[in-house]
Amino acid sequence: MELFRKILIANRGEIAVRVIRACRELGIKTVAVYSEADRDSLHVKLADEAVCIGPPSPAHSYLNITAILSAADITDAEAIHPGYGFLSENAQFAEACVNSGITFIGPTPENIRIGGDKAKARQILKRKGIPVVPGSDGPVTSEEACIKIIKKIGLPVIFKASAGGGGRGMRIVNDEKDIEQTFFMAQREALAAFGNGELYIEKYFPKVRHIEIQILADRQGNIIHLGERDCSIQRRHQKLIEEAPSPALTEKLRKKIGEYAVKAAKALKYRNAGTFEFIVDDELNPYFIEINTRVQVEHPVTEEITDIDIIKEQIKIAKGYPLSFKQSQIRFKGHAIECRINAEDPEKFTPSPGILEFIHFPGGPGIRVDSFLYQGCKISPYYDSLVAKIIAKGSTRLEAIDRMRRALEEMSVRGIKTNIPFFLKVLQHPDFIKGKFFTDFVLQMQNNDKS
């Protein structure tokens, strides 16, 4: 069986570059799609072919299913890799690919539907004996329903968008008098972000670690996990630093959560790459929270400690190949940390678009850079502010931290602001170095700076 001759990448930025590089190593030709704002972007320059699919607005370009499928048709692309964001978790797009005779490099449309319906996913996995965060069994539609559930599980709680992700449509309630206002705020935000205002309720734990398990599943029914990533360094539910393995887990808990993820994937007849996300409270009790039916921004830290190329595995699985390895063959070596470099003000966290006047990337032992930046490129205001990912690997966590600090100090950017100063502050914080932190770490650090 041969691999695909040509793959279209339905995305932009660093993930499009990442997929193109994997395809090139596999001998597969690539097609880039781009908006008018991305005409000179690096993924356009690196691909074998490129097709403009519309104006800068994502709704008229990277979210335009008809335009993307037309681009695949005119270039004779056999498969589409959606990357992350945009249409990567859109079941309608995955289904449209299948109906057009194009292979969607990702989970099945049904996998994506269940993953997108967080309330339904919770119900299914709860029935399979996998611990879930206490909350509603399905979407809540009224203030009265909210109050009934809250009386049962107690405050604080968090409203979450059933079709959501990326921290949008999430609101915390600490006081009963705020239920109505918070419910409608979360509902409006979910509707604006995802076109779906359905919400569900979970018990809110103030002190938790955010742990996710990377899984791979082939068409033959083989499912394995590649260990965990700790994504607890967040700001407003947006991940900023990820690392593998987690400094918080015991070997016993690590094994248990990995087994939960594989069990969940089997229950859902999952296929291709995905991430099963959990929170772990301060007493080390794990609870399932959601599924991400795509490759994650932070997948490189897993690649670094396993020596497994997740993008290549996605492509092989989509073509029908079985997994290249068994669970017993997975070996974890060293420690890896990723910092998401955003074009933003490091103090105000506001976007900083513009022309990149100068860029120098770090190098040396244990440093990997995934980016679409080059000197003179334009950072557009139309899209996510992520411009690069710096990944540091060491034989120990402390060595990985030291290498990351050195890399960030070595990186030089002019023309736009980045959040590098923020990361340097985190990396020298005693609690981060000790591995003693929760998802409220950034908020606590900022509050201490103000006092």
N, C-alpha and C positions, 0 to 999 in steps of 0.2 A: 504494500500500500504506500502510495506517495503522499506527500503533504500538498497543501494548496499551491497553485502556481502564483496566485495574486490575491492579496488581502487589502481591503479598504479599511482605513482607520477613521471611525466616525467620532473624532475628537480633535483636540488641539493641545498646545502647550507641551509640558514635559512628559505627560503620559503618551501622547502621540509619538514623540521622539523615542520614548522607551520601547514602544511596540515596534516601530520601524527598525530599531536596532536588533531586536530579537528576530524579526522576519529576515533581515539581511544575513544574520548568522545561520539561519535555516535555509538560505537560498531561495526565499520567497520574495517576489516583487511586491511593491506596495503602492497604494494610492492614497494620497492625502486629500482631504476635503478642507476647504477654508472659507471663511467669511471675507468680505472686502477689507475688513480691518486687519486681517491676518495674512494678507497677500505676501508679505516679506518674512513671515514667521519661519523658524528653523525647521519645523516639521514639513513645510512646503518645499524647502530647499533639499531636504534629505530623501524625500520619497521619490520613487521612480516616475510617478505621474501625479498631477494635482488638478483638482477641479474646484472652481469657485461655486459655492452653493447658496450665496445670498449676501444681503447686507449685514452690518455688524451685529444687529440685534440677534441674540440666541434663538428667539422664537422663529426668526426668518432664515436661520442658517443651521446651527448645530442641533436644533430641535426640530428641524424641518424633515420629517420622515420621507416625504415624496422626493425632495431634492437629493437626499442621501442615497436613496434606492436608485434614482435616475443616474447618479454618478457611478454607482456600482454597475449598472446596466451598460452604460456607454464605454466603460473601461474594462468590461468583462471580468470584474472581480468575482471570485468564487465565494468569498467569505467576508464578513465584517467584524472587526474588533471594536467594541464600543468604549473601551477605556473605563474611566469612572466619571460620575456626574453625567450631565446632559441626558442621553437616552439609554444609558447603561442599565438602568433598572426600570425600563419601560416595557411592560409585557406586550403592549400593542406593537412596538417596534420589533421586538424579537419574533413575534408572530408574523409580522409583515415580511420579515426577511425569509422565514421559512416558506411562506406562501409565494414568494418571488423566486424560490429555488436557490436562495443564498444562505450559506451556513452562518448562523449567529454564534460567535465565539463567546459563549457564556452559558449560564443555566437555561433550562427550558422556560418557556413562557409561564407555565404553571408554577414553577419554582419562584419566578419573579413576582407573580401575583401573590403568592402566600407570603413571600418576604416583604412585600409592600404593604400587606395587611397585617400590621404588627399585632393587632388584637387577636386575629385568627391564628397566627403563628404561636402565640402564647397558649391559646386553648389546646392546639394539637400537641405541643410539647409537654404541657402540663399533664395531659392524659397519658403520656409515655413515661411519666415518673421523673421528668426533668424539672428541677426546682425553678420556679419563675417568681418574679417580684410580686408580692401581694397587690391586687388591684382589680379592675373591672374585667369581666370575662369577655367583653366585647366593647364596641363603641358606646359612649354615653351621649345622649341627645338632649338632656335637659338639666337644669340646675337641681331639680328634685332628685334625679337619678344620681347626680354627683354627691349630694348630701348623704343619701342612703349608703353609698359605698364608703364615703369618708368616715361615717360613724362606725362602720364595721372595721376598717383598717387603721383609722386614726390619722391625725395630722403629724407632720407635714406630708403633702402629696404633690405629685407632679402631673400636669396635663401633658399628653404627648399626641402629636399628629399621627393617626393610623397609617397615613401614606408618607410619613415624613422622614427626615434625616438631616444631618448637618447642623443640629441644634435649633432648627426652625420649628415653630409651632410647639415649643416647650415652655411651660410656665409653672413655677413653684407656688404652692399655696401654704402659708404658715398659719393663717387665721381664718376662721369660718366666715367672717364678714367679707372676706375678699373673694369668695368662691365665684359669685356671679360675674364680677368684673373680669377676673382672671380667665374664667371659662370662655367668655366672649372674645377677649384679646387673643387667646391661643387659637380659637376657632378662626378668627379673621386672618391671623398670620398663616395658619395652615392652608386656608382656602387660597390666599394670595400666592403662596409658595408652591403648592402642589395641585391646586385645582380641586382639592378635596378637604372639606372642613371637619371630617370625622376625628374625634378625639377619644382617647382612652385614658384611664387613670392608673397610676402606680403609686405605691408607697414610696416616699422620698427618704433616702438614707443620706444624711449630711456627710458622713465619713465613709467613702467607698473607693476602691480601686476599680478602674475600667480595664477589664481583661478581655481580649478577643482571641479566638482560636481560628487559625487558617486551615481550611480543609480543601482537599482536592478529591473529585469523584469522577470516575470514568463511566462510559456507557455500559460497561459489563457489570456494574454494580459494586466495584471496588471503591472503598472510601478510606482515606487516610487523613491524619491531621499533621501539621508541621509545627506543632507547639503553639505557645501563646505569645502575644505582644501586650505590653503594658502601655496603655494610652491615657494615663491618669493626669498628665500635665495638659490641662485644657483651659480655655477662656471662653466663657459663655457657651459651653458644650461643644466648642470647636477644638479638635485635637491640635496640639502644637509640637509636642515631643513624644516620640514613641520609642520603645526599646524592647529587646528580646534577649534573654528571657526576662520575666518580671522579677524584680528583687524582693517581692512580697510573698511569693508562693512557696510553699513547701513542696517537696517532691511528691508527696501523697496527694496534695490538692491539685498539683499540676497534672498528674495522671488522671484524677477524677474529672476535671473540667474537660480535658482532651477526650475522654470517653463519652462525656455528655454530648460534646459537639458531634462526634461520629454517630452516636445513637440518634441525635436529632436529624442529621443529614440522611440517615437511612430511613427514618420515619417519613421524611418528605420526598424520598426518592430523588435526592438532590444530584445534580450533575455539574461538572466543571468546577471552577474555583468559587469559593465563598468564604464568608467570615461569620462565625457564630459568636455573638457578643454577650458578655456577662458582666455583672458587677460583683465585687467581693467586699463584704462589709468588714468592719474593724475587728470582728471575731472570726474572720476567714470563712464565712458562709457564702457560697456562690449562688447567684440567681441569674437565669437567662433573661436577657432584655430584648434582643432583636437579631435579625439576620441581614447581612449585606450581601446581596446577590450579584457581586461583581468583584473585580480586583480592587484592592484598597490602595489609597495613597501611600500607606506605610508598608506595603509589601516588601520593599527592599531589606528591611531589618531581618525578616524571616529568611530571605534568600541568602543573606550574609552568614547566618549561623547554621544553615543547612546545606549550602552549596547547590540549591535547587532553583532553577530559573522558572518562576511561576508563570510568566507570560508564555514561554515555550511550551510548558505543560498544558496551558489552556488551549493552545493551537493544536497540539497533538491529540488531546481529548476530543476536541470539536471535530477532528477528522476521523475519529473512531478508534484511535490507538488506545490500548489499555495503559494504565499508569506504569511509569518506568520503574517503580519500586514498591515495596511492601512497607507496612508500618514498622516492622522489626528492623528494616534497613535504614530508617531515618536516624541520623546522628546529629546532635547539637554541639557546635564547637564555638567557644568564646562568647562574646557579648557584643551586641550592636545597638546603636542609638541613631535616631533620625531627627533632624531639626527641619521644620518646614519654613523655608525662607519666603516671606511674603513681601511684596512691594507695598509697604505701609509705614506710617509713622510709628516708631517703637514706643512712644509714650501714649499717644492718643489712639493708636490702632486704626487710624483712618487710611484709606487707600492712597497710594502715591504713584499714579501713572506718569508716563513721560518717556523721554528718549534716554536710553542707556549710553552714557558718554564713555564709560570705561568699565571693564569687568576683568577681574583676575580671580580665577577659581583656585581653591586650595588643592594640594596633592600630598604626596608622601605616603608612608605606610598606613594601611588601614582606612584610607579615605576614598569614598565614592561620591560622585556628584551626578545627580539626575536633573537636567535643566534644559530649557530651550533658549537661554540667554546667549547673546553674542553682542559684541561692541557695535553700537549704532542701531540696535533693534528698538522697536517701539513697544512699550508696555501699555496695553490698551485699557481704558477705563470700563470696557463693556463686560469683562469677565472676572472670574475669581482672581484674587491677588497673588496666588501661589506662583512663584517664578523659579524656584529651585528647591531641591532637597539635598541636604548634606548628610551622608551616612558615615558614621565612624565605627570601626570594628576593632576590638582589642581582645587579648586572651582573657582579660578580666573586665568587670564593669568599670573599675577605676581607670584602667588603661583606655577604655573606650571614651570615658568622660574627658580624660586628658587630651586624647587625640581630637575629639570634637572641639574642645576649647581652642586648641592650637589651630585647627582648620578654620574656625570662625574668625579668629584674629588675623589669619592669613588672607582671608577673602576680602577683596577690595571692590567696592561698587561706587560709581559716581553717576549722577544724573537722576537717580531715584533714591528714596529712603527705603530701608529694610528693617526688619525686626531683629537683626543680628545683635544689637546691644541688649535687647531683652533676653535673648538666649544666654548670652555671657553672664548676665546677672543670675539667671536660674542655675546655670552650671556650677557657679561658685557658692551657691547657697548650701549651708551645712546639712539641712534636712534632705535636699535632693541628693547630695553626695552619699548620705547614709542610706538612701532608699526609703526614707520614712516620710511619705507624703500621700495625700488623697486628691480627689478631683477638685477640691477647693484650694489647692496649693497656690495657684496664681492669684486668686482673690485675696487670700490671706497675705501673700507677699506684697500686693499692691496696697492693702490696708495698712500694713506695717510701714510702708514707705511714706504714707500720708501722715502717719501719727508722729 
